Amino acid sequence: MAAGLVVSIAVTPKLRPFSLITNQNQSSAQKGGNIDPRGNYADCASLIQGLSRKKLPVAAERIVLEMKSEGFVPDSSTLSALMLCYASNGLFCKALTAWDEIMNSSFLPDVHVIAELIDIYSCKGYLDVAVRILHQIQLKDFNLLRDVYAQAISRFGKKGQLELMEVMLKEMVSMGFPVDSTTGNAYVIYYSNFGTLSEMEVAYGRLKKSRILIEEEAIRSISLAYIKKEKFYSLGQFVRYVGLCRRNVGNLLWNLLLLSYAANFKMKSLQREFVRMVESGFFPDLNTFNIRALAFSKMSLFWDLHVTLEHMKHEKVVPDLVTYGSVVDAYLDRGLGRNLDFALRKLNINDCVTVATEPLVFEAIGKGDFHLSSEERLEFSKKKNWTYAELITTYLKKYFRRNQIFWNY
């Protein structure tokens, strides 16, 4: 289980003896282990962490041994740093020795340190050691155990190590700790990010059975997973199952339902659900209008597009680049560029450009040509405050010249 590590002594930093510390600082160092708060030997833990990043565990060990030989007692942060230094560099037996030293002392280990140690051992295949560490924590301080489990689950989940996350979750439940809302929602998010759709649906089913309310971040994460796989019907079923009448997430659920129809260009269903949304007491926002505008634009439904713009104006919803792009692309795709001025009268083209539409909309429907061209220009241009009029003028010049051939003689 232990792994050896050869370290060149030539690159080991030369250390000054701790006996050079004044007697005034020595008493405080013996009590707490922080050597010279003014900075000469301050924060040995940081020094050890630096040596760990440089793959120099022997040098880190030498620092602690010299501290002890000079009569100084390393504090919890120093021992923790040394322990993680050992573990990160493959010296697992020494890491466990340092861990046992901490557990046998009066120090209380830090939750993040414990979670990182469990992370290292579990990723290397030493799950039995990780479980042993958890049981030792149970004996040392039972109240700390729940936070350790939560941290471990979070660490494994963020790295996509779903099997290890499951092990920690089962251990947590077996110890009698209930799954709270934060852990439950994070559990669903990790499966939606790294698991299959089936695994994600099972995870959400477990959350639902636990009577834990799914939160906004988890809703977005599951929706994104469905959108990436183009499972728009499943997306619609999911938001209905969550409950369209929920008020604490704003228009998110209704907008996702409209998006599921718009992405499949089911225009009658889109219109019907929009009416239901308004009748249910929800007020359309920018995302609601842009989902409809993009769908109408791609289907060349000019009348519906104009009604949408009128409705936005009535609700005092300020359009963004996506709204303008829907109008420009709809007219140019049908060869109606000459009528564009008439279409844009309902919009204030002298406003500065903004993009405030939900990214999930782009994942499902995509971005129009005008939007993509404008984003590229905004990113690489030195000019900062572009107006819609300037972007449209520039884009039209480029658009009408696209088929021209220039001969160089």
Backbone hydrogen bonds in HBPLUS format (Angstrom, degrees):
<---DONOR---> <-ACCEPTOR-->    atom                        ^
c    i                          cat <-CA-CA->   ^        H-A-AA   ^      H-
h    n   atom  resd res      DA  || num        DHA   H-A  angle D-A-AA Bond
n    s   type  num  typ     dist DA aas  dist angle  dist       angle   num
A0011-VAL N   A0008-SER O   3.35 MM   3  5.91 149.7  2.45 108.0 114.1     1
A0012-THR N   A0009-ILE O   3.14 MM   3  5.07 154.7  2.21  99.7 107.5     2
A0020-LEU N   A0017-PRO O   3.26 MM   3  6.03 168.3  2.28 116.4 119.3     3
A0021-ILE N   A0018-PHE O   3.15 MM   3  5.84 169.3  2.16 119.3 122.0     4
A0025-ASN N   A0022-THR O   3.11 MM   3  5.49 128.3  2.39 104.9 116.4     5
A0026-GLN N   A0022-THR O   3.05 MM   4  6.22 134.7  2.26 141.5 155.0     6
A0029-ALA N   A0025-ASN O   2.97 MM   4  6.16 149.7  2.06 148.3 157.7     7
A0030-GLN N   A0026-GLN O   2.88 MM   4  6.09 153.4  1.95 151.9 158.5     8
A0031-LYS N   A0027-SER O   3.26 MM   4  6.47 140.1  2.43 136.8 146.4     9
A0032-GLY N   A0028-SER O   3.01 MM   4  6.20 167.0  2.02 150.9 154.0    10
A0033-GLY N   A0029-ALA O   2.65 MM   4  4.58 138.7  1.81 121.9 135.5    11
A0039-GLY N   A0036-ASP O   3.04 MM   3  5.87 170.0  2.05 125.0 128.1    12
A0048-ILE N   A0044-CYS O   2.90 MM   4  6.17 158.4  1.94 153.6 159.1    13
A0049-GLN N   A0045-ALA O   2.89 MM   4  6.13 153.4  1.96 146.3 154.1    14
A0050-GLY N   A0046-SER O   2.96 MM   4  6.20 150.4  2.05 144.2 151.7    15
A0051-LEU N   A0047-LEU O   3.04 MM   4  6.37 154.0  2.11 145.7 152.5    16
A0052-SER N   A0048-ILE O   2.86 MM   4  6.11 144.5  1.99 144.7 155.2    17
A0053-ARG N   A0049-GLN O   3.06 MM   4  6.36 153.3  2.13 145.8 151.4    18
A0054-LYS N   A0050-GLY O   3.19 MM   4  6.46 138.1  2.37 137.1 148.3    19
A0056-LEU N   A0051-LEU O   2.82 MM   5  5.08 157.5  1.87 150.7 152.9    20
A0055-LYS N   A0052-SER O   3.01 MM   3  5.00 159.8  2.06 105.9 110.1    21
A0060-ALA N   A0056-LEU O   3.26 MM   4  6.59 154.7  2.33 145.4 152.4    22
A0061-GLU N   A0057-PRO O   2.87 MM   4  6.10 154.6  1.93 146.8 153.7    23
A0062-ARG N   A0058-VAL O   2.95 MM   4  6.18 150.1  2.04 144.1 152.3    24
A0063-ILE N   A0059-ALA O   3.19 MM   4  6.49 145.7  2.31 142.3 149.9    25
A0064-VAL N   A0060-ALA O   3.39 MM   4  6.78 160.3  2.43 149.2 152.1    26
A0065-LEU N   A0061-GLU O   2.95 MM   4  6.22 162.7  1.98 154.9 160.2    27
A0066-GLU N   A0062-ARG O   2.94 MM   4  6.04 155.4  2.00 144.7 151.1    28
A0067-MET N   A0063-ILE O   2.98 MM   4  6.25 150.3  2.07 143.8 152.4    29
A0068-LYS N   A0064-VAL O   3.01 MM   4  6.31 161.1  2.04 151.3 155.1    30
A0069-SER N   A0065-LEU O   2.92 MM   4  6.15 153.8  1.99 145.5 153.2    31
A0070-GLU N   A0066-GLU O   3.04 MM   4  6.18 137.8  2.22 141.8 151.5    32
A0070-GLU N   A0067-MET O   3.21 MM   3  5.27 131.8  2.46  95.7 108.3    33
A0072-PHE N   A0067-MET O   2.91 MM   5  5.19 154.0  1.97 157.0 148.3    34
A0071-GLY N   A0068-LYS O   3.03 MM   3  5.07 157.7  2.08 102.9 109.5    35
A0079-LEU N   A0075-ASP O   3.07 MM   4  6.36 169.6  2.08 159.6 162.0    36
A0080-SER N   A0076-SER O   2.84 MM   4  5.94 154.8  1.91 147.8 155.8    37
A0081-ALA N   A0077-SER O   2.94 MM   4  6.02 155.1  2.00 139.4 146.0    38
A0082-LEU N   A0078-THR O   2.98 MM   4  6.23 157.7  2.03 148.3 154.4    39
A0083-MET N   A0079-LEU O   2.89 MM   4  6.06 158.8  1.93 146.6 152.7    40
A0084-LEU N   A0080-SER O   2.97 MM   4  6.21 164.9  1.99 153.1 156.1    41
A0085-CYS N   A0081-ALA O   2.89 MM   4  6.01 143.9  2.02 140.1 151.0    42
A0086-TYR N   A0082-LEU O   2.94 MM   4  6.24 158.6  1.98 152.7 156.8    43
A0087-ALA N   A0083-MET O   3.00 MM   4  6.29 170.3  2.01 151.8 154.1    44
A0088-SER N   A0084-LEU O   2.82 MM   4  5.82 162.8  1.85 146.6 151.6    45
A0089-ASN N   A0085-CYS O   3.22 MM   4  6.24 138.6  2.40 138.1 147.5    46
A0089-ASN N   A0086-TYR O   3.17 MM   3  5.36 132.3  2.41  99.5 112.1    47
A0091-LEU N   A0086-TYR O   2.82 MM   5  4.80 146.9  1.93 152.1 144.0    48
A0090-GLY N   A0087-ALA O   3.22 MM   3  5.23 164.5  2.24 108.3 108.7    49
A0095-ALA N   A0091-LEU O   3.03 MM   4  6.25 147.6  2.13 144.6 154.7    50
A0096-LEU N   A0092-PHE O   2.97 MM   4  6.24 153.8  2.04 146.8 152.6    51
A0097-THR N   A0093-CYS O   2.98 MM   4  6.29 147.0  2.09 141.9 151.6    52
A0098-ALA N   A0094-LYS O   2.95 MM   4  6.24 158.5  2.00 149.1 153.7    53
A0099-TRP N   A0095-ALA O   2.89 MM   4  6.13 149.8  1.98 142.5 151.9    54
A0100-ASP N   A0096-LEU O   2.83 MM   4  6.07 158.5  1.87 148.3 153.1    55
A0101-GLU N   A0097-THR O   2.99 MM   4  6.26 147.6  2.10 142.2 151.4    56
A0102-ILE N   A0098-ALA O   3.06 MM   4  6.38 151.0  2.15 145.2 152.0    57
A0103-MET N   A0099-TRP O   2.93 MM   4  6.24 161.5  1.96 152.8 158.2    58
A0104-ASN N   A0100-ASP O   2.89 MM   4  6.01 144.1  2.02 143.9 152.8    59
A0105-SER N   A0102-ILE O   3.15 MM   3  5.19 153.8  2.22 100.9 109.0    60
A0114-ILE N   A0110-ASP O   3.03 MM   4  6.33 162.7  2.06 156.6 161.0    61
A0115-ALA N   A0111-VAL O   2.95 MM   4  6.19 162.5  1.99 151.3 156.3    62
A0116-GLU N   A0112-HIS O   2.97 MM   4  6.10 153.5  2.04 141.4 148.4    63
A0117-LEU N   A0113-VAL O   2.96 MM   4  6.20 155.7  2.02 148.9 155.6    64
A0118-ILE N   A0114-ILE O   2.92 MM   4  6.19 164.0  1.95 155.1 159.1    65
A0119-ASP N   A0115-ALA O   2.88 MM   4  6.01 151.5  1.96 141.6 150.3    66
A0120-ILE N   A0116-GLU O   2.96 MM   4  6.23 157.8  2.01 148.8 153.1    67
A0121-TYR N   A0117-LEU O   3.09 MM   4  6.36 173.2  2.09 157.5 158.0    68
A0122-SER N   A0118-ILE O   2.89 MM   4  5.92 163.1  1.92 150.9 156.4    69
A0123-CYS N   A0119-ASP O   2.99 MM   4  6.04 161.0  2.03 148.4 153.6    70
A0124-LYS N   A0120-ILE O   3.17 MM   4  6.34 136.5  2.37 140.6 151.6    71
A0126-TYR N   A0121-TYR O   2.82 MM   5  5.08 150.1  1.91 161.7 151.8    72
A0125-GLY N   A0122-SER O   3.04 MM   3  5.13 159.0  2.09 104.6 110.5    73
A0130-ALA N   A0126-TYR O   3.23 MM   4  6.61 155.8  2.29 144.9 151.7    74
A0131-VAL N   A0127-LEU O   2.90 MM   4  6.20 157.2  1.95 153.0 158.5    75
A0132-ARG N   A0128-ASP O   2.97 MM   4  6.16 151.0  2.05 138.1 146.7    76
A0133-ILE N   A0129-VAL O   2.89 MM   4  6.20 154.5  1.96 150.9 157.1    77
A0134-LEU N   A0130-ALA O   3.10 MM   4  6.41 154.8  2.17 143.9 150.4    78
A0135-HIS N   A0131-VAL O   2.97 MM   4  6.29 153.3  2.04 149.3 156.5    79
A0136-GLN N   A0132-ARG O   2.96 MM   4  6.25 148.9  2.06 147.0 155.7    80
A0137-ILE N   A0133-ILE O   2.98 MM   4  6.29 150.8  2.07 146.5 154.5    81
A0138-GLN N   A0134-LEU O   2.99 MM   4  6.28 147.6  2.09 141.7 150.8    82
A0139-LEU N   A0135-HIS O   3.18 MM   4  6.54 147.0  2.30 141.3 148.3    83
A0140-LYS N   A0136-GLN O   2.91 MM   4  6.15 148.9  2.01 145.0 154.6    84
A0141-ASP N   A0137-ILE O   2.78 MM   4  5.75 167.1  1.80 156.1 158.7    85
A0144-LEU N   A0141-ASP O   3.09 MM   3  5.60 150.8  2.17 112.5 120.7    86
A0145-LEU N   A0142-PHE O   3.11 MM   3  5.36 149.5  2.21 106.8 115.6    87
A0148-VAL N   A0144-LEU O   3.20 MM   4  6.46 151.7  2.29 148.9 157.3    88
A0149-TYR N   A0145-LEU O   2.97 MM   4  6.28 161.4  2.01 157.1 160.9    89
A0150-ALA N   A0146-ARG O   3.00 MM   4  6.27 162.6  2.03 150.5 155.4    90
A0151-GLN N   A0147-ASP O   2.94 MM   4  6.13 158.1  1.99 146.2 151.8    91
A0152-ALA N   A0148-VAL O   2.91 MM   4  6.11 160.4  1.95 151.9 157.5    92
A0153-ILE N   A0149-TYR O   2.88 MM   4  6.08 165.6  1.90 156.4 159.9    93
A0154-SER N   A0150-ALA O   3.03 MM   4  6.17 157.4  2.08 143.4 149.7    94
A0155-ARG N   A0151-GLN O   2.93 MM   4  6.16 157.4  1.98 149.4 155.3    95
A0156-PHE N   A0152-ALA O   3.03 MM   4  6.25 171.3  2.04 156.8 158.1    96
A0157-GLY N   A0153-ILE O   2.92 MM   4  5.97 159.5  1.96 147.0 153.6    97
A0158-LYS N   A0154-SER O   2.99 MM   4  6.06 163.4  2.02 150.2 153.7    98
A0161-GLN N   A0156-PHE O   2.88 MM   5  5.01 148.5  1.98 159.6 152.3    99
A0160-GLY N   A0157-GLY O   3.00 MM   3  5.03 160.1  2.04 105.5 111.3   100
A0165-MET N   A0161-GLN O   3.04 MM   4  6.30 151.7  2.12 145.9 154.9   101
A0166-GLU N   A0162-LEU O   2.88 MM   4  6.12 149.9  1.97 144.1 151.6   102
A0167-VAL N   A0163-GLU O   3.02 MM   4  6.36 151.9  2.10 144.6 152.1   103
A0168-MET N   A0164-LEU O   3.03 MM   4  6.34 162.9  2.06 151.9 155.1   104
A0169-LEU N   A0165-MET O   2.94 MM   4  6.17 154.6  2.00 146.5 154.2   105
A0170-LYS N   A0166-GLU O   2.90 MM   4  6.12 161.8  1.93 152.9 157.0   106
A0171-GLU N   A0167-VAL O   2.95 MM   4  6.17 157.3  2.00 148.3 155.0   107
A0172-MET N   A0168-MET O   2.87 MM   4  6.04 154.4  1.93 144.9 152.2   108
A0173-VAL N   A0169-LEU O   2.97 MM   4  6.26 160.4  2.00 150.9 155.1   109
A0174-SER N   A0170-LYS O   2.86 MM   4  6.01 157.8  1.91 147.4 154.2   110
A0175-MET N   A0171-GLU O   3.05 MM   4  6.25 132.0  2.29 140.3 151.6   111
A0175-MET N   A0172-MET O   3.25 MM   3  5.28 135.7  2.46  94.2 105.9   112
A0177-PHE N   A0172-MET O   3.23 MM   5  5.76 156.7  2.29 157.6 151.6   113
A0176-GLY N   A0173-VAL O   2.93 MM   3  5.20 157.6  1.98 109.2 115.4   114
A0184-GLY N   A0180-ASP O   2.91 MM   4  5.98 163.4  1.94 154.2 159.8   115
A0185-ASN N   A0181-SER O   2.91 MM   4  5.96 165.5  1.93 150.1 153.6   116
A0186-ALA N   A0182-THR O   3.01 MM   4  6.10 156.0  2.07 143.3 150.7   117
A0187-TYR N   A0183-THR O   2.87 MM   4  6.01 151.8  1.95 146.7 154.5   118
A0188-VAL N   A0184-GLY O   3.24 MM   4  6.56 151.9  2.32 143.0 148.8   119
A0189-ILE N   A0185-ASN O   2.99 MM   4  6.25 157.6  2.04 147.8 154.4   120
A0190-TYR N   A0186-ALA O   2.93 MM   4  6.18 161.6  1.97 157.1 160.3   121
A0191-TYR N   A0187-TYR O   3.28 MM   4  6.50 154.4  2.35 141.4 147.8   122
A0192-SER N   A0188-VAL O   2.94 MM   4  6.19 150.3  2.03 148.0 156.8   123
A0193-ASN N   A0189-ILE O   2.92 MM   4  6.13 139.6  2.09 144.9 156.1   124
A0194-PHE N   A0190-TYR O   2.96 MM   4  6.01 155.9  2.02 146.5 152.3   125
A0195-GLY N   A0191-TYR O   2.76 MM   4  4.55 141.8  1.90 120.4 130.4   126
A0200-MET N   A0196-THR O   2.89 MM   4  6.13 156.4  1.95 149.4 156.6   127
A0201-GLU N   A0197-LEU O   2.89 MM   4  6.10 155.9  1.95 147.3 153.4   128
A0202-VAL N   A0198-SER O   2.98 MM   4  6.25 152.2  2.06 147.0 154.5   129
A0203-ALA N   A0199-GLU O   2.93 MM   4  6.17 157.1  1.99 146.5 152.9   130
A0204-TYR N   A0200-MET O   2.91 MM   4  6.22 156.6  1.97 149.4 155.7   131
A0205-GLY N   A0201-GLU O   2.89 MM   4  6.07 149.1  1.99 139.9 149.0   132
A0206-ARG N   A0202-VAL O   2.95 MM   4  6.28 149.0  2.05 147.9 155.6   133
A0207-LEU N   A0203-ALA O   3.06 MM   4  6.38 151.8  2.14 143.4 151.2   134
A0208-LYS N   A0204-TYR O   2.87 MM   4  6.15 155.6  1.93 149.2 155.9   135
A0209-LYS N   A0205-GLY O   2.93 MM   4  6.17 156.6  1.98 146.7 152.7   136
A0210-SER N   A0206-ARG O   3.04 MM   4  6.22 138.8  2.22 138.4 149.1   137
A0212-ILE N   A0207-LEU O   3.33 MM   5  5.80 171.6  2.34 163.7 161.7   138
A0211-ARG N   A0208-LYS O   2.99 MM   3  5.17 157.2  2.05 106.7 113.0   139
A0219-ILE N   A0215-GLU O   3.00 MM   4  6.28 153.6  2.07 152.7 161.2   140
A0220-ARG N   A0216-GLU O   2.94 MM   4  6.22 161.8  1.97 156.9 160.8   141
A0221-SER N   A0217-GLU O   2.98 MM   4  6.16 155.2  2.04 143.4 150.7   142
A0222-ILE N   A0218-ALA O   2.97 MM   4  6.15 166.9  1.99 153.1 155.2   143
A0223-SER N   A0219-ILE O   2.97 MM   4  6.08 162.5  2.00 148.4 154.0   144
A0224-LEU N   A0220-ARG O   2.88 MM   4  6.05 156.5  1.93 148.5 154.6   145
A0225-ALA N   A0221-SER O   3.12 MM   4  6.38 151.4  2.21 142.7 150.1   146
A0226-TYR N   A0222-ILE O   3.09 MM   4  6.46 156.8  2.14 152.1 157.5   147
A0227-ILE N   A0223-SER O   2.90 MM   4  6.14 160.4  1.94 151.3 157.4   148
A0228-LYS N   A0224-LEU O   2.90 MM   4  6.07 161.8  1.94 152.0 156.0   149
A0229-LYS N   A0225-ALA O   3.35 MM   4  6.52 144.6  2.49 137.6 145.8   150
A0231-LYS N   A0226-TYR O   2.86 MM   5  5.03 168.1  1.88 150.9 149.1   151
A0230-GLU N   A0227-ILE O   2.91 MM   3  4.73 155.9  1.97 101.9 109.1   152
A0235-LEU N   A0231-LYS O   3.00 MM   4  6.30 144.8  2.13 140.9 151.6   153
A0236-GLY N   A0232-PHE O   3.01 MM   4  6.29 157.2  2.07 145.0 149.4   154
A0237-GLN N   A0233-TYR O   2.98 MM   4  6.31 156.5  2.04 149.2 155.9   155
A0238-PHE N   A0234-SER O   2.87 MM   4  6.03 152.0  1.95 145.0 152.8   156
A0239-VAL N   A0235-LEU O   3.10 MM   4  6.41 165.9  2.12 156.6 157.7   157
A0240-ARG N   A0236-GLY O   3.17 MM   4  6.32 151.2  2.26 142.7 150.6   158
A0241-TYR N   A0237-GLN O   2.95 MM   4  6.12 149.4  2.05 142.8 151.6   159
A0241-TYR N   A0238-PHE O   3.05 MM   3  5.02 114.9  2.49  93.2 109.2   160
A0242-VAL N   A0238-PHE O   2.91 MM   4  6.25 148.8  2.00 150.3 159.3   161
A0243-GLY N   A0239-VAL O   3.11 MM   4  6.28 155.2  2.17 138.4 144.5   162
A0246-ARG N   A0243-GLY O   3.32 MM   3  5.94 167.9  2.34 118.3 119.7   163
A0250-GLY N   A0247-ARG O   3.20 MM   3  5.38 163.5  2.22 115.2 115.0   164
A0252-LEU N   A0249-VAL O   3.26 MM   3  5.90 159.3  2.31 135.1 136.4   165
A0255-ASN N   A0251-ASN O   2.81 MM   4  5.90 167.4  1.83 167.9 172.2   166
A0256-LEU N   A0252-LEU O   2.93 MM   4  6.13 151.9  2.01 148.5 156.2   167
A0257-LEU N   A0253-LEU O   3.02 MM   4  6.28 149.8  2.11 143.3 151.5   168
A0258-LEU N   A0254-TRP O   2.92 MM   4  6.25 163.2  1.95 155.3 159.3   169
A0259-LEU N   A0255-ASN O   2.82 MM   4  5.98 149.3  1.91 141.4 151.0   170
A0260-SER N   A0256-LEU O   2.95 MM   4  6.18 144.8  2.07 141.5 149.7   171
A0261-TYR N   A0258-LEU O   3.19 MM   3  5.33 129.2  2.47  97.4 110.0   172
A0262-ALA N   A0258-LEU O   2.84 MM   4  6.09 162.0  1.87 153.1 159.1   173
A0263-ALA N   A0259-LEU O   2.91 MM   4  5.90 162.6  1.94 150.7 153.7   174
A0264-ASN N   A0261-TYR O   3.19 MM   3  5.32 132.1  2.43  99.0 111.3   175
A0266-LYS N   A0261-TYR O   2.96 MM   5  5.14 169.9  1.97 145.5 146.1   176
A0265-PHE N   A0262-ALA O   3.00 MM   3  4.68 154.7  2.06  97.5 105.2   177
A0270-LEU N   A0266-LYS O   2.93 MM   4  6.14 150.8  2.02 147.3 156.8   178
A0271-GLN N   A0267-MET O   2.92 MM   4  6.16 160.1  1.96 149.9 153.7   179
A0272-ARG N   A0268-LYS O   2.91 MM   4  6.11 161.2  1.95 148.6 154.4   180
A0273-GLU N   A0269-SER O   2.95 MM   4  6.07 167.4  1.97 151.6 154.2   181
A0274-PHE N   A0270-LEU O   3.06 MM   4  6.15 145.6  2.18 140.3 149.9   182
A0275-VAL N   A0271-GLN O   3.10 MM   4  6.36 157.5  2.15 149.2 153.9   183
A0276-ARG N   A0272-ARG O   3.05 MM   4  6.37 155.9  2.11 144.3 151.4   184
A0277-MET N   A0273-GLU O   2.86 MM   4  6.04 148.2  1.96 141.3 149.8   185
A0278-VAL N   A0274-PHE O   3.11 MM   4  6.44 161.1  2.15 150.6 153.8   186
A0279-GLU N   A0275-VAL O   2.92 MM   4  6.14 162.0  1.95 152.0 157.6   187
A0280-SER N   A0276-ARG O   2.91 MM   4  6.03 131.9  2.15 139.9 151.9   188
A0280-SER N   A0277-MET O   3.19 MM   3  5.16 132.5  2.43  93.1 105.8   189
A0282-PHE N   A0277-MET O   3.26 MM   5  5.77 159.9  2.31 158.0 153.5   190
A0281-GLY N   A0278-VAL O   3.08 MM   3  5.41 161.4  2.11 110.3 115.1   191
A0289-PHE N   A0285-ASP O   3.10 MM   4  6.44 165.3  2.12 160.3 162.8   192
A0290-ASN N   A0286-LEU O   2.89 MM   4  6.05 161.2  1.93 152.8 158.7   193
A0291-ILE N   A0287-ASN O   2.93 MM   4  6.02 154.2  2.00 149.3 155.0   194
A0292-ARG N   A0288-THR O   3.34 MM   4  6.60 162.0  2.38 145.0 149.1   195
A0293-ALA N   A0289-PHE O   2.78 MM   4  6.01 159.6  1.82 149.8 156.8   196
A0294-LEU N   A0290-ASN O   2.87 MM   4  5.90 164.7  1.90 147.1 150.3   197
A0295-ALA N   A0291-ILE O   3.23 MM   4  6.38 159.4  2.27 141.4 146.9   198
A0296-PHE N   A0292-ARG O   2.89 MM   4  6.11 166.4  1.90 157.2 161.0   199
A0297-SER N   A0293-ALA O   2.85 MM   4  5.93 153.9  1.91 146.3 154.1   200
A0298-LYS N   A0294-LEU O   3.03 MM   4  6.22 164.6  2.05 149.1 152.1   201
A0299-MET N   A0295-ALA O   3.09 MM   4  6.25 143.3  2.23 142.9 152.9   202
A0301-LEU N   A0296-PHE O   2.88 MM   5  4.92 164.6  1.90 146.4 148.7   203
A0300-SER N   A0297-SER O   3.13 MM   3  4.98 158.1  2.18 100.1 106.5   204
A0305-LEU N   A0301-LEU O   3.00 MM   4  6.21 149.7  2.09 147.2 156.9   205
A0306-HIS N   A0302-PHE O   2.90 MM   4  6.17 157.4  1.95 153.1 157.9   206
A0307-VAL N   A0303-TRP O   2.96 MM   4  6.26 155.8  2.02 150.8 157.9   207
A0308-THR N   A0304-ASP O   2.97 MM   4  6.15 150.7  2.05 142.1 149.8   208
A0309-LEU N   A0305-LEU O   3.10 MM   4  6.44 152.7  2.18 145.0 151.6   209
A0310-GLU N   A0306-HIS O   2.98 MM   4  6.27 155.4  2.04 147.7 154.4   210
A0311-HIS N   A0307-VAL O   2.87 MM   4  6.09 153.3  1.94 146.7 154.5   211
A0312-MET N   A0308-THR O   2.91 MM   4  6.18 155.5  1.97 148.3 154.7   212
A0313-LYS N   A0309-LEU O   3.06 MM   4  6.29 158.3  2.10 144.8 150.2   213
A0314-HIS N   A0310-GLU O   2.95 MM   4  6.20 152.3  2.03 145.3 153.1   214
A0315-GLU N   A0311-HIS O   2.91 MM   4  6.16 153.5  1.98 150.9 157.6   215
A0317-VAL N   A0312-MET O   2.98 MM   5  5.14 168.0  1.99 149.4 150.6   216
A0316-LYS N   A0313-LYS O   3.23 MM   3  4.95 153.2  2.30  94.9 102.6   217
A0323-THR N   A0320-ASP O   3.05 MM   3  5.44 122.7  2.39 107.4 120.7   218
A0324-TYR N   A0320-ASP O   3.25 MM   4  6.65 164.5  2.27 158.6 161.7   219
A0321-LEU N   A0354-THR O   2.89 MM  33  5.97 159.4  1.94 167.5 173.4   220
A0325-GLY N   A0321-LEU O   2.85 MM   4  5.97 157.2  1.90 147.1 154.5   221
A0326-SER N   A0322-VAL O   2.96 MM   4  6.16 145.0  2.09 142.8 151.2   222
A0327-VAL N   A0323-THR O   3.34 MM   4  6.72 153.9  2.41 147.7 153.0   223
A0328-VAL N   A0324-TYR O   2.98 MM   4  6.25 174.2  1.98 161.4 162.2   224
A0329-ASP N   A0325-GLY O   2.92 MM   4  5.86 169.3  1.93 148.9 152.5   225
A0330-ALA N   A0326-SER O   3.12 MM   4  6.02 153.1  2.20 134.6 142.3   226
A0331-TYR N   A0327-VAL O   3.20 MM   4  6.41 163.7  2.22 154.6 157.3   227
A0332-LEU N   A0328-VAL O   3.03 MM   4  6.16 168.1  2.04 156.0 159.9   228
A0333-ASP N   A0329-ASP O   2.91 MM   4  5.77 158.3  1.96 145.3 151.3   229
A0336-LEU N   A0331-TYR O   2.73 MM   5  4.85 163.6  1.75 156.7 151.7   230
A0335-GLY N   A0332-LEU O   3.01 MM   3  4.86 162.6  2.04 104.4 108.6   231
A0339-ASN N   A0336-LEU O   2.98 MM   3  5.53 147.5  2.09 114.6 123.9   232
A0340-LEU N   A0337-GLY O   3.16 MM   3  5.22 163.7  2.19 107.4 111.0   233
A0343-ALA N   A0339-ASN O   3.24 MM   4  6.60 154.8  2.31 147.2 154.3   234
A0344-LEU N   A0340-LEU O   2.97 MM   4  6.20 146.9  2.08 151.9 160.5   235
A0345-ARG N   A0342-PHE O   3.36 MM   3  5.49 163.7  2.39 104.1 108.7   236
A0347-LEU N   A0344-LEU O   3.01 MM   3  5.32 160.4  2.05 111.4 117.6   237
A0351-ASP N   A0348-ASN O   3.26 MM   3  5.93 167.0  2.28 119.7 121.3   238
A0389-ALA N   A0349-ILE O   2.74 MM  40  4.95 137.7  1.92 159.7 146.9   239
A0388-TYR N   A0351-ASP O   3.22 MM  37  6.35 147.0  2.34 167.5 177.2   240
A0353-VAL N   A0386-TRP O   2.98 MM  33  5.96 155.8  2.04 156.4 155.7   241
A0361-VAL N   A0358-GLU O   2.97 MM   3  5.70 150.4  2.06 121.2 128.5   242
A0362-PHE N   A0359-PRO O   3.04 MM   3  5.33 121.6  2.39 103.9 117.3   243
A0363-GLU N   A0359-PRO O   3.14 MM   4  6.53 151.8  2.22 149.3 157.7   244
A0364-ALA N   A0360-LEU O   3.15 MM   4  6.37 147.4  2.26 142.8 149.9   245
A0365-ILE N   A0361-VAL O   2.90 MM   4  6.00 175.8  1.90 159.3 160.8   246
A0366-GLY N   A0362-PHE O   2.75 MM   4  4.25 128.2  2.01 108.4 123.6   247
A0372-LEU N   A0368-GLY O   2.96 MM   4  6.24 166.5  1.98 156.7 159.8   248
A0373-SER N   A0369-ASP O   2.93 MM   4  6.05 167.5  1.95 152.6 156.4   249
A0374-SER N   A0370-PHE O   2.90 MM   4  5.95 157.5  1.95 146.9 153.6   250
A0375-GLU N   A0371-HIS O   2.91 MM   4  6.09 159.3  1.95 151.5 157.0   251
A0376-GLU N   A0372-LEU O   3.11 MM   4  6.31 159.8  2.15 147.0 152.0   252
A0377-ARG N   A0373-SER O   3.06 MM   4  6.31 155.4  2.13 143.4 150.3   253
A0378-LEU N   A0374-SER O   2.82 MM   4  6.04 161.5  1.86 154.5 159.7   254
A0379-GLU N   A0375-GLU O   2.94 MM   4  6.07 147.6  2.05 144.8 153.3   255
A0380-PHE N   A0376-GLU O   3.16 MM   4  6.31 159.0  2.21 148.5 152.5   256
A0381-SER N   A0377-ARG O   2.92 MM   4  5.58 132.7  2.15 145.9 154.2   257
A0391-LEU N   A0387-THR O   3.14 MM   4  6.46 162.9  2.17 151.7 156.1   258
A0392-ILE N   A0388-TYR O   2.86 MM   4  6.01 162.9  1.89 153.6 158.4   259
A0393-THR N   A0389-ALA O   2.96 MM   4  6.10 163.4  1.99 148.4 153.0   260
A0394-THR N   A0390-GLU O   3.02 MM   4  6.15 165.8  2.04 148.7 152.7   261
A0395-TYR N   A0391-LEU O   2.88 MM   4  6.01 158.8  1.92 147.3 153.8   262
A0396-LEU N   A0392-ILE O   2.88 MM   4  6.03 158.8  1.93 151.8 157.1   263
A0397-LYS N   A0393-THR O   3.18 MM   4  6.41 156.5  2.24 147.0 152.4   264
A0398-LYS N   A0394-THR O   3.21 MM   4  6.48 161.8  2.25 146.7 151.3   265
A0399-TYR N   A0395-TYR O   2.77 MM   4  5.96 153.3  1.84 149.2 158.0   266
A0400-PHE N   A0396-LEU O   2.96 MM   4  6.05 168.8  1.97 153.5 154.4   267
A0402-ARG N   A0399-TYR O   3.32 MM   3  5.38 164.6  2.34 104.8 109.2   268
A0404-GLN N   A0401-ARG O   3.14 MM   3  5.30 161.4  2.18 109.3 115.1   269
